[in-house]
Amino acid sequence: MNVSRIAFGLTALLIAGCSGTSSAPAPATTAATAQGSDFKVALLTPTAVSDAGWSAMAYDGLQQIHSQLGAKVNNQVAEGTQIKDAMRTFAQQGYNLIIGHGFEYNDPEIQVAKDFPKTVFVSSSGGETAPNAGAFRFYLEQSFYLAGEMAGKMTKTNKVAMIGGVKVPSIESTFKAFEAGAKAANPKVTVITVFTGKGNDVAAAKNATLSAIGQGADFVIHQADAAAQGVFDACKEKGVYAFGSNLDQNDNASGIVIASATIVAGPAFVDLAKHVKDGTYKGSVLLMGMDKGAIDFVFNPKLKDKVPADVQKMLTDDEAKIKAGSLVVPKDEF
């Protein structure tokens, strides 16, 4: 599999936001230009950035904005009713760009953005836009599809599982892609789906995974955020393989992550910040996939010999087809 990290252009990405403090009025369809050390970027995540997954991936992108552009950066966990308050607070403090990392930030940002026209708001999923707000969508379904193919080909029980935390459209879409891949590779496979409703409850994720394994699942993929360790612990306990998601989680101490479906967020975050900083940002939704180096499927090199040669070839061939556009992975529109 291709594990290279290819920088890619990102000309329009956004999330719900608040107002900056630049004295110059912003053009109707662009955010105000920020200069030098006055450039400030905030990140809102659904879980702690120590989750080694979804939130950690975004935090890495934030740190790249800091190191490459010299921006002042800040981050905060914000869920539910906290989201709009957090956006407003950062906007009132003069932050130029506020990134909400998830589908759940898109609607709040649109509501807040109209009150802070000099601040850009961008969510990491969603379909709503405004002149100073929008979204980028990572086409993670592509790598989930490949994970599904691997699971479908390698399962000995014809049962595989998907463990989610909070049930939101973006996660449901990746799970549908995993199931599509599994059934394309093995029409006899049954896919067990469980949502715990929580993104940081390790015990709930472990119990859900143990239940799925008890029903026969011998491959498990997750979208469990900070609770992913519970998935891995259960898989280790029962001797079944797991897939990492969002970040490369192949080196998890459990030793059972056979491959990871990953997002390469850093280049996208930096490119977005550049456009906000130079005043050329315009609200839109941009889809970022394997063809732009934003999505990858990474074998665990320590376990790659467990993957039959014909399965490796199938995945390599299908990744090339995805990049070329001849294999279009299903995704929900939301």
C-alpha positions in Angstrom: 0.0 0.0 0.0 1.0 3.5 -0.6 2.1 5.1 2.7 3.5 8.3 1.3 2.2 11.6 2.6 1.5 13.7 -0.4 1.0 17.4 0.0 -2.1 18.5 -1.7 -3.8 21.8 -2.5 -6.8 22.8 -0.6 -8.5 26.0 -1.7 -11.7 26.0 0.2 -12.3 24.4 3.6 -14.3 25.8 6.4 -16.0 25.5 9.8 -18.5 27.5 11.8 -16.8 30.4 13.3 -16.8 33.8 15.0 -15.5 37.3 14.4 -11.9 38.4 14.2 -10.4 41.7 15.2 -8.9 42.9 12.0 -9.8 46.6 11.4 -10.0 46.3 7.6 -13.3 45.1 6.3 -13.3 41.7 4.7 -14.5 41.3 1.1 -18.0 39.9 0.7 -16.8 36.4 -0.1 -13.5 36.2 1.7 -12.2 36.4 5.3 -10.1 39.2 6.5 -6.3 38.9 5.9 -4.3 38.2 9.0 -0.6 39.1 9.2 2.4 37.7 11.1 2.1 36.7 14.7 -1.5 38.2 14.8 -2.7 35.1 13.0 -4.6 32.9 15.4 -6.2 29.4 14.8 -8.4 27.5 17.2 -9.4 23.8 17.1 -12.6 22.3 18.6 -12.7 18.5 19.0 -15.3 16.1 20.3 -12.7 14.2 22.5 -9.3 14.9 24.0 -6.5 15.3 21.5 -4.7 12.4 23.3 -7.2 9.9 21.8 -4.6 8.5 19.3 -7.2 8.8 16.6 -9.7 11.3 15.2 -9.0 14.2 17.5 -5.2 13.5 17.6 -5.1 13.6 13.9 -6.6 17.1 13.9 -4.3 18.3 16.6 -1.3 17.2 14.5 -2.7 19.4 11.7 -3.1 22.3 14.1 0.5 21.9 15.2 1.7 22.0 11.6 -0.2 25.3 11.1 1.7 26.6 14.1 5.2 25.3 13.0 4.8 26.2 9.3 2.9 29.5 9.5 3.9 30.8 12.9 0.3 31.0 14.0 -0.8 31.2 17.6 -2.9 28.1 18.2 -5.3 26.9 20.8 -7.6 23.8 21.2 -10.6 22.8 23.3 -12.9 19.9 23.7 -16.5 21.1 22.9 -19.6 19.0 22.6 -23.3 19.6 22.3 -24.4 22.9 23.8 -20.7 23.9 24.4 -20.0 24.2 20.7 -21.5 27.6 19.9 -20.3 29.1 23.1 -16.7 27.9 22.4 -16.9 29.3 18.8 -18.1 32.6 20.0 -15.5 32.9 22.7 -12.6 32.2 20.3 -14.1 34.6 17.7 -14.4 37.4 20.4 -10.8 36.8 21.2 -9.8 37.6 17.7 -9.1 34.1 16.3 -9.0 34.2 12.5 -9.8 30.6 11.8 -11.9 28.2 14.0 -11.9 24.5 13.0 -14.6 22.3 14.3 -13.4 18.7 13.9 -16.5 16.7 12.9 -20.0 16.8 11.3 -21.6 18.0 14.5 -19.8 21.4 14.2 -21.1 22.3 10.7 -24.6 23.5 11.7 -23.4 25.5 14.7 -20.7 27.2 12.7 -23.2 28.4 10.1 -25.3 29.9 12.9 -22.3 31.6 14.6 -20.5 32.7 11.4 -23.0 35.4 10.5 -22.2 37.2 13.7 -18.5 37.2 13.0 -17.9 37.9 9.3 -14.1 38.4 9.8 -13.6 34.9 11.2 -13.5 31.8 9.1 -15.2 28.7 10.4 -14.5 25.2 8.9 -15.9 21.8 9.9 -14.2 18.5 9.1 -17.5 17.2 7.5 -20.9 18.6 6.7 -22.6 20.2 3.7 -23.6 23.7 4.8 -21.6 26.8 3.7 -21.6 30.6 4.1 -19.2 33.3 2.8 -16.9 32.7 5.8 -17.8 29.2 6.6 -17.8 25.7 5.1 -16.3 22.3 5.3 -13.8 19.8 4.0 -14.8 16.2 3.8 -12.2 13.5 4.0 -13.2 10.6 1.8 -12.4 8.1 4.5 -15.0 5.7 3.0 -12.3 4.8 0.4 -10.0 3.2 3.0 -12.9 1.8 5.0 -13.9 0.0 1.8 -10.5 -1.6 1.4 -10.6 -2.6 5.1 -13.9 -4.3 4.4 -12.5 -6.1 1.5 -9.6 -7.4 3.6 -12.0 -8.5 6.4 -14.4 -10.1 3.9 -11.6 -12.1 2.2 -9.8 -13.2 5.5 -12.7 -13.9 7.8 -13.1 -17.5 8.9 -16.5 -17.1 10.4 -18.1 -14.9 7.7 -18.9 -12.4 10.4 -17.1 -9.0 10.9 -18.0 -6.0 13.1 -18.0 -2.3 13.2 -18.0 -0.5 16.6 -18.9 3.2 16.7 -19.2 5.8 19.4 -21.6 8.6 18.6 -23.9 7.9 15.7 -23.5 10.7 13.2 -23.9 10.7 9.4 -20.2 10.9 8.6 -19.5 7.8 10.7 -22.5 5.9 9.4 -21.2 6.6 5.9 -17.8 5.0 6.6 -19.5 2.0 8.1 -21.6 1.5 5.0 -18.4 1.7 2.8 -16.8 -1.0 5.0 -19.8 -3.2 4.6 -19.9 -2.6 0.9 -16.2 -3.7 0.6 -16.7 -6.7 2.8 -19.7 -7.9 0.7 -18.0 -7.2 -2.6 -15.2 -9.5 -1.5 -17.4 -12.1 0.2 -21.2 -12.0 -0.5 -21.7 -14.5 2.4 -20.4 -12.1 5.1 -22.5 -10.7 7.9 -21.6 -7.3 9.3 -22.4 -6.6 12.9 -22.8 -2.9 13.7 -22.9 -1.4 17.3 -22.9 2.2 18.4 -22.2 2.9 22.1 -23.4 6.5 21.9 -20.2 7.7 23.6 -16.9 8.7 22.1 -14.8 8.4 25.3 -16.1 5.4 27.2 -13.5 2.7 26.9 -15.4 0.2 28.9 -18.5 0.6 26.7 -16.5 0.2 23.6 -14.8 -3.0 25.0 -18.2 -4.5 26.0 -19.7 -3.7 22.6 -16.7 -5.4 20.9 -16.8 -8.4 23.2 -20.5 -8.8 22.3 -19.8 -8.6 18.6 -17.0 -11.2 18.9 -19.3 -13.4 20.9 -21.6 -13.3 17.9 -18.8 -14.6 15.8 -16.9 -11.5 14.5 -13.3 -12.2 13.8 -12.4 -8.8 12.3 -13.4 -5.5 13.9 -13.1 -1.9 12.7 -14.0 1.1 14.8 -15.0 4.8 14.8 -14.8 5.0 18.6 -12.6 8.1 19.0 -10.9 8.1 22.4 -12.7 4.8 23.3 -10.8 2.9 20.6 -8.5 1.3 23.1 -11.5 -0.6 24.5 -12.0 -2.1 21.0 -8.3 -3.1 20.8 -8.3 -4.6 24.3 -11.3 -6.8 23.5 -9.8 -8.0 20.3 -6.5 -8.8 22.0 -8.4 -10.7 24.8 -10.3 -12.8 22.2 -7.5 -13.2 19.7 -9.1 -11.4 16.7 -7.8 -8.8 14.4 -8.8 -5.1 14.5 -8.4 -2.2 12.1 -7.1 1.3 13.1 -9.0 4.3 11.9 -8.3 8.0 11.2 -4.7 7.8 12.4 -2.2 5.0 11.7 -2.8 2.9 14.8 -0.8 -0.1 13.7 1.7 0.2 16.5 -1.0 0.0 19.2 0.3 -2.0 22.2 -2.4 -4.6 21.7 -0.5 -6.0 18.7 -3.7 -6.9 16.9 -4.2 -4.0 14.5 -3.6 -5.5 11.1 -4.0 -2.3 9.1 -5.3 1.2 9.4 -7.6 3.4 7.4 -6.1 6.8 7.7 -6.6 10.5 7.1 -3.5 12.6 6.2 -4.8 15.9 7.5 -1.7 18.0 8.0 -1.3 19.3 4.4 -5.0 20.1 4.2 -5.0 22.0 7.4 -2.0 24.1 6.5 -3.3 24.9 3.0 -6.6 26.0 4.5 -4.8 28.2 7.0 -2.7 29.8 4.2 -5.8 30.8 2.3 -7.4 32.3 5.5 -4.2 34.1 6.3 -3.8 35.7 2.8 -7.5 36.5 2.6 -8.4 34.2 -0.3 -10.6 31.8 1.5 -14.2 31.3 0.2 -16.8 29.2 1.8 -17.3 25.8 0.2 -17.3 22.1 0.7 -14.3 20.2 -0.7 -13.9 16.4 -0.9 -10.4 15.1 -0.2 -9.6 11.6 -1.2 -6.9 9.1 -2.1 -6.2 10.9 -5.4 -5.0 14.0 -3.5 -3.0 12.0 -0.9 -5.5 12.8 1.9 -6.6 9.2 2.5 -4.5 6.1 2.9 -4.7 2.4 3.8 -1.7 1.2 5.6 -0.7 -2.4 6.3 0.9 -3.1 9.7 4.4 -4.2 8.6 4.6 -6.5 11.6 1.5 -8.4 10.5 1.6 -8.1 6.8 2.8 -11.7 6.4 -0.6 -12.7 7.9 -2.3 -11.3 4.8 -2.4 -13.7 1.9 -0.6 -12.6 -1.2 -3.7 -12.6 -3.3 -5.5 -10.4 -0.8 -2.6 -7.9 -0.8 -2.7 -7.8 -4.6 -6.5 -7.2 -4.6 -6.1 -4.3 -2.2 -3.2 -2.8 -4.1 -5.1 -3.1 -7.4 -8.3 -1.6 -5.9 -6.5 1.3 -4.3 -5.0 2.1 -7.8 -8.5 1.9 -9.2 -9.9 4.2 -6.5 -7.2 6.8 -7.2 -7.9 6.6 -11.0 -11.6 6.9 -10.5 -12.5 3.6 -12.0 -13.7 2.3 -8.7 -16.0 4.7 -7.0 -16.6 3.9 -3.3 -20.1 4.6 -2.0 -20.7 7.4 0.4 -23.7 9.1 1.8 -24.5 12.7 1.0 -25.2 14.9 4.0 
